[in-house]
Amino acid sequence: LIECLRWEQKWAPQLEFLLELKEQGAIPDALKQMPQRNPEFDWLFEAYAMLTRSRQIGMSEYYIPMSEYAAYLDIIMLDDPEQRILLVSVLTEVDAVLLSERLAAQAQKTSQ
């Protein structure tokens, strides 16, 4: 899941261009390195894609608020406590890793 999200954060803005190159016969390295999503985890991937848009942004990005997870789980009517806990525990960990990587990359850019 995290590798797919890393790839998407890096390459999604250029995906249309990459696919055009592929149609022309040139397969860019980015497409060759694109991780395959496990369909079993699509629901987590889709949840993160939705929730990441609801993060608070001030002077820098912040973690996705717990209230947003609760609202999302209520909207999709996911009532199973084990699945709710799974979604929150996986996505908070994924969010922490990806956010810290983005902040480190930004800090490195500003220090140059």
C-alpha positions in Angstrom: 0.0 0.0 0.0 2.7 2.5 1.0 4.8 1.8 -2.1 1.7 2.4 -4.3 1.0 5.7 -2.6 4.6 6.8 -2.8 4.5 6.1 -6.5 1.2 7.9 -7.0 2.4 11.0 -5.0 5.5 11.2 -7.2 4.1 10.3 -10.6 0.3 10.9 -10.7 0.6 14.5 -11.9 2.5 13.2 -14.9 0.6 10.0 -15.5 -1.2 11.2 -18.6 2.2 12.1 -20.2 3.7 8.8 -19.2 0.8 6.9 -20.8 1.2 8.9 -24.0 4.9 7.9 -24.1 3.9 4.3 -23.6 1.4 4.5 -26.5 4.2 5.8 -28.7 6.3 2.8 -27.9 8.6 4.2 -25.2 7.9 2.8 -21.8 9.2 5.2 -19.2 11.1 3.9 -16.2 8.3 5.3 -14.0 5.8 3.0 -15.5 8.1 0.1 -15.3 8.6 0.7 -11.6 4.9 1.3 -10.9 4.0 -1.1 -8.1 1.0 -3.3 -8.6 -1.9 -2.7 -6.3 -3.2 -5.7 -4.4 -7.0 -5.6 -5.1 -7.5 -6.7 -1.5 -6.3 -3.3 -0.3 -8.1 -1.1 -2.8 -10.6 0.0 -0.1 -7.6 1.3 2.0 -6.1 3.0 -1.0 -9.3 4.7 -1.9 -9.9 5.7 1.8 -6.4 7.3 1.9 -7.0 9.1 -1.4 -10.2 10.6 0.0 -8.9 11.4 3.5 -5.6 12.9 2.4 -7.6 15.8 0.9 -9.0 16.6 4.3 -5.8 17.2 6.1 -5.2 20.6 7.6 -2.6 22.8 6.0 -1.2 25.8 7.7 2.5 26.8 7.7 3.0 23.1 6.8 1.0 20.0 6.4 -0.5 18.2 9.3 -1.7 14.6 9.9 -5.2 13.7 8.9 -7.4 14.5 11.9 -9.0 11.6 13.7 -12.4 13.3 13.3 -11.9 12.9 9.5 -11.4 9.1 9.8 -14.6 8.9 12.0 -16.6 10.9 9.5 -15.3 8.9 6.6 -16.1 5.6 8.3 -19.6 6.8 9.1 -20.2 8.0 5.5 -19.2 4.6 4.0 -21.2 3.0 6.8 -18.4 0.7 7.9 -19.7 -0.6 11.2 -17.4 -3.6 11.9 -15.1 -2.5 14.8 -12.2 -4.7 13.6 -12.3 -3.2 10.1 -12.6 0.3 11.5 -9.6 -0.2 13.7 -7.7 -1.8 10.8 -8.4 1.2 8.5 -7.4 3.8 11.1 -4.3 1.9 12.3 -3.0 1.3 8.8 -3.8 4.7 7.4 -2.4 6.7 10.3 0.8 4.8 10.0 1.0 5.2 6.2 0.1 8.9 6.7 2.8 9.4 9.3 5.5 7.8 7.0 4.5 9.7 3.9 4.1 13.0 5.6 7.5 12.7 7.3 9.0 11.9 3.9 7.4 14.9 2.3 8.5 17.2 5.2 12.0 15.9 5.0 12.1 16.5 1.3 10.8 20.0 1.7 13.4 20.7 4.5 16.2 19.5 2.2 15.0 21.7 -0.6 14.9 24.8 1.6 18.4 24.1 3.1 20.0 24.0 -0.4 
